[in-house]
Amino acid sequence: MKILVINAGSSSLKYQLYNMTDESVLASGRVERIGMDSSIVTHEPAGKPEVRSVSEILEHTTAVRRVMDMLTDPEVGVLASINEIDAVGHRIVHGGETFRESALVTPEVKLEIRNLFDLAPLHNPAHMMGIQAVEAVLTGVPQAVVFDTAFHQTMPQSSYLYPIPMVLYKRHKIRRYGFHGTSHAYVSDKAAKVLGKPLESLKLVSCHIGNGASCTAVLEGKSYDTSMGMTPLEGLMMGTRSGDLDPAIVPYTMNKEDLTLSEVNSMLNKHSGLMAISGLSSDMREITDAMKEGDSHAQLAFDMYTYRVRKYIGAYAAAMNGIDTLVFTAGVGENSAVLRETVCSGLTFLGLELDPELNAQRSKEARIISTPDSRVSVLVVPTNEELIIARDTFKLVSAEA
């Protein structure tokens, strides 16, 4: 079975084509700047050079057609016909309380996703455009939706409710939902396999550290608590997001700076975090390079960032009454040895011992970077959210066959 995985954004579309016989990636790519006359299509067929083109792509249906053209191109394609695509899986950011697991796309499912637009106005409408574009181009091909929030639906009320009037939860479903669920699910399971232990036996903290970042406490194989909240803004300091702050700061700043709701929302989501403190960049690579040159603002941004990661790990160790496994994943978590070292250096009270040589090594494989004597196993696990989406799509479609 061949499954196409799509992650549609408001002006972009990423894709990977899987052969589920061996879970190999046949091709991957992305369409950027959708809605412009200078849209960029990047196509990476397995075993062949990358192909890049620029053309006018004004909406998502055209973007999907261009992807189909690339996948079936005589020179750079990997399919003889689009009829070889057996199913399409979509990443959906927000499933609310409705979706505790992945689902096949039906009119009812699409309606529920639309009902959740208010909870994820920047993401869910774009995902819906991706679903509709596939319907228009691949008529009759089954589609599945896999939700970032689904993994976190196991959290107890004590974790997901906010200490505000209950009527707000009952009327508007204001609660913690959490995100990066497919990533946390994948790396937790992979870490257990690397350790040769049942996932259900572990007290694990998963740190998905990228431009967006979150920590999740995984107890007995299930999400017990997570740092992102009703939206991805809560929790860790991120590339351009503030993360946790005193909520009174919002009305105070609005009053002092004469800001609108839209402006303060933009400030917290797009102009805070590493970018705000460093005054330089939201990219951790640029931050660490500037630190080496003695940039005090970059150093402060790094110190604040790693301090907050360490605080969440400590909090989740307390929440689970212990921790035996710590996992780093995503762009920064997988590639920044200095971040991992800095975070772990403040966790020695847990009996955690990092192996400096193992930590410094670069690899695309999951690996242990703690010493044999460490009471907490520390791992780096490259995430693979697309594979989780492909697997869930495969299971759902196979069950219907």
Secondary structure as GFF3:
##gff-version 3
##sequence-region A 1 401
A	DSSP	beta_strand	2	8	.	.	.	ID=ss1
A	DSSP	beta_strand	12	19	.	.	.	ID=ss2
A	DSSP	beta_strand	24	32	.	.	.	ID=ss3
A	DSSP	beta_strand	36	45	.	.	.	ID=ss4
A	DSSP	beta_strand	51	57	.	.	.	ID=ss5
A	DSSP	alpha_helix	60	72	.	.	.	ID=ss6
A	DSSP	three_ten_helix	82	84	.	.	.	ID=ss7
A	DSSP	beta_strand	87	92	.	.	.	ID=ss8
A	DSSP	beta_strand	103	104	.	.	.	ID=ss9
A	DSSP	alpha_helix	107	115	.	.	.	ID=ss10
A	DSSP	three_ten_helix	117	119	.	.	.	ID=ss11
A	DSSP	alpha_helix	124	137	.	.	.	ID=ss12
A	DSSP	beta_strand	143	147	.	.	.	ID=ss13
A	DSSP	three_ten_helix	150	154	.	.	.	ID=ss14
A	DSSP	alpha_helix	157	160	.	.	.	ID=ss15
A	DSSP	alpha_helix	166	172	.	.	.	ID=ss16
A	DSSP	alpha_helix	181	195	.	.	.	ID=ss17
A	DSSP	three_ten_helix	199	201	.	.	.	ID=ss18
A	DSSP	beta_strand	203	209	.	.	.	ID=ss19
A	DSSP	beta_strand	213	219	.	.	.	ID=ss20
A	DSSP	beta_strand	222	226	.	.	.	ID=ss21
A	DSSP	alpha_helix	249	257	.	.	.	ID=ss22
A	DSSP	alpha_helix	261	270	.	.	.	ID=ss23
A	DSSP	alpha_helix	273	278	.	.	.	ID=ss24
A	DSSP	alpha_helix	284	292	.	.	.	ID=ss25
A	DSSP	alpha_helix	296	319	.	.	.	ID=ss26
A	DSSP	beta_strand	325	329	.	.	.	ID=ss27
A	DSSP	alpha_helix	330	335	.	.	.	ID=ss28
A	DSSP	alpha_helix	337	345	.	.	.	ID=ss29
A	DSSP	three_ten_helix	348	350	.	.	.	ID=ss30
A	DSSP	alpha_helix	356	360	.	.	.	ID=ss31
A	DSSP	beta_strand	367	368	.	.	.	ID=ss32
A	DSSP	beta_strand	377	380	.	.	.	ID=ss33
A	DSSP	alpha_helix	385	400	.	.	.	ID=ss34
###
